[in-house]
């Protein structure tokens, strides 16, 4: 088969070489974006008088047929035509004849592929933002149900202080809010059109790049043609933002996995987001959470892969940059799927409030309350810390907890301790008393939830 670019070549590559160099196996995912860009490009060529109206009409008719076939999944792609651009151009020429070859007037595959990826990523980032918001709404609803559900809070995976379970959930709301802000901010840099930059130096045809931008819904065009065809910052930024969001999802997944074990029993996942064992009938595994935790690594890998590709490529376009797409496609698929799964997993999970109640009444996470109590009575906090530590040690020796320790034993360490200490040590009181801004006190959590609602509104 004669290549569309093969005029100066006297010899064809072997089939396996063509297969190695072809990108159609993955860049066919850009089919709708490539056709969209072509429609805008030929419309601009007609508006500027570069192509006569009859040619523009014929080309637009052919592109419309290809769009219909693409939507119906009826297009057949060939490795011999290398990539999505040449495959569609060949199909267009087969449909409408040689006039189809005029579509490529005033553009190059270099600015064409960059345009496709800008269009593709702008759509997908906006989809991700919508899914983040859906997940945030679910977190808000679940948090409102559990403002006064007390749970153990942890540092170093050791019981630390009692908290509102809603407060714990809301920590992930704010992580996602920052993720959403980063994605939203990145749209400004995706929303720049490279079309019209040509291979790397622009074109001699009197094109109207601003018209192309208007037709494609872009807010601006690249100011430098060399930058336009070589820039992949917008993809790197997307992969970076995705990596950080996946880190947040992975941390949450780890907690979901822990909470659903028999050792914790804080939650139970819905059957729809769990799997069983092929040999152990009793098993209910948190596989979806584990998969999200595992898929985080591949998103990180996609980021490092593209950074490595770009670090040694001189201006402008180099074939290395064909490696920018698979990681981008994979990351889009991974983050969109992870967000959908996580939203459903949290929405349908059951919170074991009785088990949480038992947990906070069977530990020393209220020890800070005792130290604070002594400090409010004038004892230096460092002394209060030591007194409390001694009382905790006494309890450990007796096999009891602070609420079980008689006041007489407490007074052996400090006469400042009175009977009202038991009210202070109650986990519910420990949480309720934390009124500092952003704290876990019930009133503060309610304020936080209202603030979160305003963010979404």
C-alpha positions in Angstrom: 0.0 0.0 0.0 1.3 3.4 -0.9 1.7 5.7 2.1 0.0 9.1 2.1 3.5 10.5 2.8 5.5 8.1 0.6 6.4 10.2 -2.4 10.1 10.5 -1.7 10.5 6.8 -0.6 11.7 4.1 -2.9 11.3 1.2 -0.5 8.5 0.1 1.8 9.0 -1.0 5.4 8.4 -4.6 6.3 5.0 -5.3 7.8 6.5 -5.9 11.3 8.2 -2.5 11.2 5.0 -0.8 10.3 3.2 -2.6 13.1 5.9 -1.5 15.6 5.6 2.1 14.5 1.8 2.3 14.2 -0.3 4.0 16.9 -3.7 3.1 15.5 -4.0 0.3 18.1 -4.6 2.9 20.8 -5.1 6.3 19.2 -8.3 5.2 17.5 -9.8 6.3 20.9 -9.3 9.8 19.4 -11.6 9.1 16.5 -14.4 11.5 17.5 -12.0 14.2 18.5 -10.0 13.9 15.2 -13.2 14.2 13.2 -14.4 17.1 15.3 -11.1 18.9 14.6 -11.3 18.2 10.9 -14.8 19.6 10.6 -13.6 22.8 12.2 -10.5 22.9 10.1 -12.2 22.5 6.8 -14.9 25.0 7.8 -12.2 27.5 8.5 -10.6 26.7 5.1 -13.8 27.6 3.5 -14.5 30.7 5.5 -11.0 32.1 4.6 -11.4 31.2 0.9 -8.5 28.8 0.9 -10.8 26.0 -0.4 -13.8 26.6 -2.7 -17.3 26.1 -1.2 -17.9 23.0 -3.3 -14.8 21.3 -1.9 -15.7 22.2 1.6 -19.3 20.9 1.2 -18.0 17.6 -0.2 -15.4 17.2 2.6 -18.0 18.1 5.3 -20.4 15.5 3.8 -17.7 12.8 3.9 -16.7 13.7 7.5 -20.4 13.5 8.5 -20.6 10.0 7.1 -17.5 9.0 9.0 -18.9 10.5 12.2 -22.0 8.4 11.9 -20.0 5.3 11.2 -17.7 6.0 14.1 -20.6 6.5 16.5 -22.1 3.2 15.3 -18.7 1.5 15.7 -18.5 0.6 12.0 -15.1 2.0 11.1 -12.3 -0.5 10.5 -8.8 0.7 11.1 -5.6 -0.5 9.4 -2.1 -0.7 10.8 -0.9 0.1 7.3 -2.3 3.6 7.7 -0.3 4.0 10.9 -2.5 6.4 13.0 -6.0 7.8 13.5 -5.2 10.7 11.2 -4.1 8.8 8.1 -6.7 6.1 8.6 -9.5 8.7 8.6 -8.0 10.7 5.7 -7.8 7.4 3.6 -11.4 6.6 4.5 -12.5 10.1 3.5 -10.6 9.9 0.1 -12.2 6.5 -0.5 -15.7 8.0 0.2 -15.5 11.3 -1.8 -12.5 10.9 -4.0 -9.3 13.0 -4.4 -10.9 16.1 -3.0 -10.7 14.5 0.4 -6.9 15.0 0.2 -7.5 18.8 0.4 -8.6 18.4 4.0 -4.9 18.4 5.1 -4.3 21.8 3.6 -2.6 24.1 6.1 -2.1 21.6 8.8 0.2 18.8 9.8 -0.3 15.6 11.8 1.8 17.4 14.5 -0.7 20.1 15.2 -3.6 17.7 14.4 -2.7 15.1 17.1 -2.0 17.8 19.6 -5.4 19.3 18.9 -7.1 15.9 19.3 -5.5 15.4 22.7 -6.5 18.9 23.9 -10.1 18.2 22.8 -10.1 14.7 24.4 -8.6 15.8 27.7 -10.8 18.8 28.1 -13.9 16.6 27.9 -12.5 13.9 30.2 -11.2 16.4 32.9 -14.7 18.0 33.0 -16.1 14.5 33.4 -13.7 13.8 36.3 -14.7 17.0 38.0 -18.4 15.9 37.8 -17.6 12.5 39.3 -15.6 14.1 42.1 -18.6 16.3 43.0 -20.9 13.2 43.0 -18.5 11.5 45.4 -18.3 14.6 47.6 -22.1 14.7 47.8 -22.2 11.1 48.9 -19.6 11.8 51.6 -21.6 14.8 52.8 -24.8 12.6 53.0 -23.0 9.9 54.9 -21.3 12.5 57.2 -24.7 14.1 58.1 -25.9 10.7 59.2 -22.9 10.2 61.6 -22.1 13.6 63.1 -22.7 12.2 66.6 -21.3 8.7 65.9 -18.1 8.5 67.9 -15.1 6.6 66.5 -11.5 6.1 67.5 -9.1 8.5 65.8 -5.6 7.2 65.0 -2.1 8.3 64.8 0.6 5.7 63.9 -2.4 3.4 63.5 -2.7 3.5 67.3 -5.7 4.7 69.1 -5.2 8.5 69.7 -8.4 10.5 70.5 -12.1 9.9 70.0 -13.6 11.7 67.0 -16.9 12.2 65.2 -17.0 9.6 62.4 -18.4 12.4 60.2 -15.2 14.4 60.9 -13.1 11.5 59.5 -15.3 11.2 56.4 -15.1 15.0 55.8 -11.3 14.9 55.8 -11.6 13.1 52.4 -14.2 15.6 51.2 -11.6 18.4 51.5 -8.9 16.3 49.8 -11.3 15.8 46.9 -12.1 19.5 46.9 -8.4 20.3 46.4 -8.3 17.6 43.7 -11.3 19.2 42.0 -9.7 22.7 42.2 -6.5 21.4 40.6 -8.4 19.8 37.8 -10.5 22.9 37.3 -7.4 25.1 37.2 -5.8 22.8 34.7 -8.6 23.3 32.2 -7.2 26.7 31.5 -4.0 25.2 30.1 -5.8 22.4 28.3 -8.1 25.1 26.7 -5.4 26.4 24.3 -5.6 25.3 20.6 -2.5 24.2 18.8 -4.3 23.8 15.4 -2.7 26.0 12.8 0.8 25.6 14.0 1.5 23.2 11.2 4.4 20.9 11.4 6.3 23.4 13.7 6.6 26.7 11.9 3.1 27.7 11.0 1.8 27.8 7.4 1.9 30.0 4.3 -1.8 29.6 3.8 -3.9 32.6 5.1 -5.6 30.5 7.8 -7.6 32.0 10.6 -6.6 30.3 13.9 -9.0 32.3 16.0 -11.8 31.1 13.8 -10.7 27.5 14.4 -10.6 28.2 18.1 -14.1 29.6 18.0 -15.5 26.7 16.1 -13.9 24.2 18.5 -14.8 26.1 21.7 -11.2 27.0 22.7 -10.5 30.2 24.6 -7.1 30.9 23.1 -4.5 29.6 20.7 -0.8 28.9 21.2 1.3 32.0 20.7 4.3 30.0 19.4 4.0 27.3 16.7 7.0 25.4 18.0 5.6 25.3 21.5 2.1 24.3 20.2 3.3 21.1 18.6 5.8 20.0 21.3 3.9 21.0 24.4 2.7 18.0 26.5 2.7 20.0 29.8 -1.1 19.8 29.9 -0.9 16.0 29.8 1.8 15.9 32.5 -0.3 18.2 34.7 -3.4 15.9 34.2 -1.3 12.8 35.1 0.1 14.7 38.1 -3.3 15.8 39.3 -4.6 12.3 38.8 -1.7 10.8 40.7 -2.4 13.0 43.7 -6.1 12.2 43.6 -5.4 8.5 43.4 -3.1 8.9 46.5 -6.2 10.2 48.3 -8.4 7.4 47.1 -5.8 4.9 48.0 -5.5 6.1 51.5 -9.2 6.0 51.9 -9.3 2.5 50.3 -6.7 1.3 52.9 -9.0 2.5 55.7 -12.0 0.9 54.1 -10.1 -2.4 53.9 -9.0 -2.1 57.6 -12.5 -1.0 58.8 -14.1 -4.0 57.1 -11.9 -6.6 58.8 -13.1 -8.8 61.7 -10.4 -7.1 63.8 -12.1 -3.6 63.3 -15.7 -4.4 62.2 -16.4 -0.6 61.9 -18.2 -1.0 58.5 -19.6 -3.6 56.2 -19.3 -3.2 52.5 -22.3 -3.9 50.2 -22.2 -7.2 48.4 -22.0 -5.3 45.1 -18.6 -4.0 46.0 -17.2 -7.2 47.5 -16.1 -10.6 46.2 -15.9 -14.1 47.7 -13.3 -16.8 47.7 -13.1 -19.8 45.4 -12.1 -22.1 48.3 -13.2 -20.3 51.6 -17.0 -20.0 51.7 -17.0 -17.5 54.6 -14.9 -14.8 52.8 -16.2 -11.4 51.9 -13.3 -9.5 50.3 -13.0 -5.7 49.8 -11.7 -6.3 46.3 -12.8 -3.0 44.8 -11.0 -1.0 47.4 -7.9 -3.2 46.9 -8.0 -2.7 43.2 -8.2 1.1 43.6 -5.2 0.9 46.0 -3.4 -1.2 43.4 -4.3 0.9 40.4 -2.8 4.0 42.1 0.7 2.6 41.2 -0.1 2.4 37.4 -1.2 6.0 37.5 2.1 7.0 39.1 3.9 5.0 36.5 2.1 6.8 33.6 3.2 10.1 35.1 6.8 9.0 35.4 6.7 7.4 31.9 5.7 10.7 30.2 8.2 12.8 32.2 10.9 10.4 31.1 9.9 10.6 27.5 9.9 14.4 27.5 13.1 14.9 29.4 15.4 14.3 26.4 13.3 15.4 23.4 14.5 18.5 21.6 12.0 20.9 19.9 9.8 20.2 18.3 7.9 17.0 17.5 9.7 13.7 17.9 8.4 10.2 17.4 9.0 9.6 21.1 6.0 11.7 21.8 3.8 8.9 20.4 4.3 7.5 23.8 2.2 10.3 25.4 -1.2 8.7 24.6 -1.4 5.2 26.1 -0.6 6.4 29.6 -3.1 9.3 29.2 -5.9 6.9 28.0 -5.1 4.5 30.8 -5.2 7.1 33.5 -8.5 8.6 32.2 -10.0 5.1 32.3 -8.5 4.4 35.7 -9.6 7.6 37.5 -13.1 7.7 36.1 -13.7 4.1 37.0 -12.2 4.6 40.5 -14.3 7.6 41.3 -17.5 5.8 40.2 -16.6 2.7 42.2 -15.7 4.6 45.3 -18.9 6.7 45.3 -21.0 3.6 45.2 -18.9 1.8 47.7 -19.3 4.6 50.3 -22.9 5.2 49.5 -23.9 1.6 50.2 -21.6 0.7 53.1 -23.1 0.1 56.5 -21.5 1.8 59.5 -21.4 -0.4 62.6 -22.3 2.3 65.2 -22.5 -0.3 68.0 -19.0 -1.6 67.3 -17.7 2.0 67.2 -19.3 2.7 70.5 -17.7 -0.3 72.0 -14.3 0.6 70.6 -14.2 4.1 72.1 -15.2 2.8 75.5 -12.5 0.2 75.5 -9.3 2.1 75.0 -7.2 5.0 76.4 -8.0 7.5 73.7 -9.6 9.8 76.3 -6.2 10.2 78.2 -5.7 13.6 76.7 -8.9 14.7 78.4 -7.4 13.9 81.7 -4.2 15.8 81.0 -6.2 18.8 79.7 -8.4 18.7 82.9 -5.3 19.0 85.1 -3.9 21.7 82.9 -7.1 23.8 83.2 -6.6 23.5 87.0 -3.2 25.1 86.8 -0.9 22.2 86.5 1.8 22.7 83.8 0.8 20.5 80.9 4.1 18.5 81.0 3.4 17.5 84.6 -0.2 16.7 83.7 1.1 14.5 80.9 3.3 12.6 83.3 0.5 12.1 85.9 -1.9 10.9 83.2 0.7 8.5 81.8 1.2 7.0 85.3 -2.6 6.5 85.7 -2.8 4.8 82.3 0.0 2.5 83.4 -1.9 1.8 86.6 -5.0 0.9 84.6 -3.0 -1.4 82.3 -1.7 -3.3 85.4 -5.2 -3.7 86.7 -6.7 -4.6 83.3 -9.1 -1.7 83.3 -9.6 1.7 81.6 -9.5 5.3 82.9 -13.3 5.4 83.4 -13.1 2.3 85.6 -10.3 3.6 87.9 -11.6 4.6 91.3 -11.2 8.3 92.3 -9.1 7.2 95.3 -6.5 5.7 92.9 -6.5 8.9 90.8 -6.0 11.1 93.8 -2.8 9.2 94.6 -1.3 10.9 91.6 -2.9 14.3 92.0 -5.3 15.9 94.5 -6.6 18.1 91.7 -8.6 15.2 90.3 -12.2 15.3 91.4 -15.3 13.2 90.8 -16.3 15.4 87.8 -13.3 13.9 85.9 -15.6 10.9 84.9 -17.9 13.3 83.0 -14.8 14.7 81.2 -13.5 11.3 80.3 -16.7 10.1 78.6 -15.9 9.8 74.9 -19.0 11.8 73.9 -17.9 14.6 76.1 -14.3 14.4 74.8 -15.6 14.9 71.3 -18.2 17.5 72.1 -15.8 19.7 74.0 -13.4 20.2 71.0 -14.9 23.5 69.8 -11.7 24.8 68.1 -12.2 25.9 64.5 -12.0 22.8 62.3 -12.1 20.5 65.3 -14.1 17.3 65.7 -16.7 18.8 68.1 -20.2 18.2 66.9 -21.0 21.9 66.4 -17.8 22.3 64.5 -18.5 19.3 62.3 -21.9 20.7 61.5 -20.3 24.1 60.5 -17.9 22.2 58.4 -20.7 20.4 56.6 -22.5 23.6 55.8 -19.2 25.1 54.5 -18.8 22.0 52.3 -22.4 22.4 51.0 -21.6 25.9 50.0 -18.6 24.7 48.1 -20.7 22.4 46.0 -23.5 24.9 45.6 
